[in-house]
Amino acid sequence: MKKVAIITGGGAGIGAACARRFAAEGLDLVIADVSRSNAERALGQVESQGGQGAICIGDVADRDFCASLVDEAESRWGRVDVLIANAGVQIGGALEQTSDELWERIVGVNLKGVAQCCEAVLPGMIARGSGSIVMISSINAVRGSSGMPVYDATKAGVLALMRSLAVDYGPNGIRVNAVCPGNTITDFHINRLAEQGIDETRLREMTRGYGLLGRAADPEEIAGAVWFLASDDASFVTGHTLVADGGFSVTGGGS
């Protein structure tokens, strides 16, 4: 029987790369995103390589939307085997300049949204006695950075949540792990810098020298790490944080 995965934030960047990789590995997918156009494009990529999927448009900060992802998967395929909790917002700014609304938005998506997606998939996984959850955190969760205090706090919270759920649900056959990507060239960064007149070639030049490998990651490289943790190749791995940062955290900067 084919496995079924839910990928939040699956319309672009790391999420879309995960969708392509998981489809190539033979999984059916629910691609969740706030952007219909992005989700439809990601689904088109999946279908072009022979995969099957569905899209759900909404915000993981909404508990009902998280529940609807499971409803969609179960109505189509009868199960959810894998959750990739990838949806996130990256909003910077000094702590004293962070409004209550921004606090609620960042925490609502980056931490509460991850927890709510886990809450939605757990009953079915418990009933089947198996499941794999991979949360996308950030290198900022384990190393200090400037100007991102609330974002960094939520990404550190994701790691604490991951460890707690690994402890609670390991006896049910459910593995829970996390990936901490380093600097990754995603659609978000490409589009944001394009508004400043910086094209992708220049962006890659700007990230040259990052970490020990001297470059930023492509989304597909992070998707490979996510796939490993989600797959049966990691069947004895749970409660683990996999840092995929090109060696940045070893030295704290370039080589």
Secondary structure, DSSP 8 states (H G I E B T S, - for coil): ---EEEEETTTSHHHHHHHHHHHHTT-EEEEEES-HHHHHHHHHHHHHTT--EEEEES-TTSHHHHHHHHHHHHHHHS---EEEE---------GGG--HHHHHHHHIIIIIHHHHHHHHHHHHHHHHT-EEEEEE--GGGTS--SS-HHHHHHHHHHHHHHHHHHHHHGGGTEEEEEEEE-SB--HHHHHHHHTTT--HHHHHHHTTT-TTTTS-B-HHHHHHHHHHHHSGGGTT--S-EEEESTTHHHHTS--
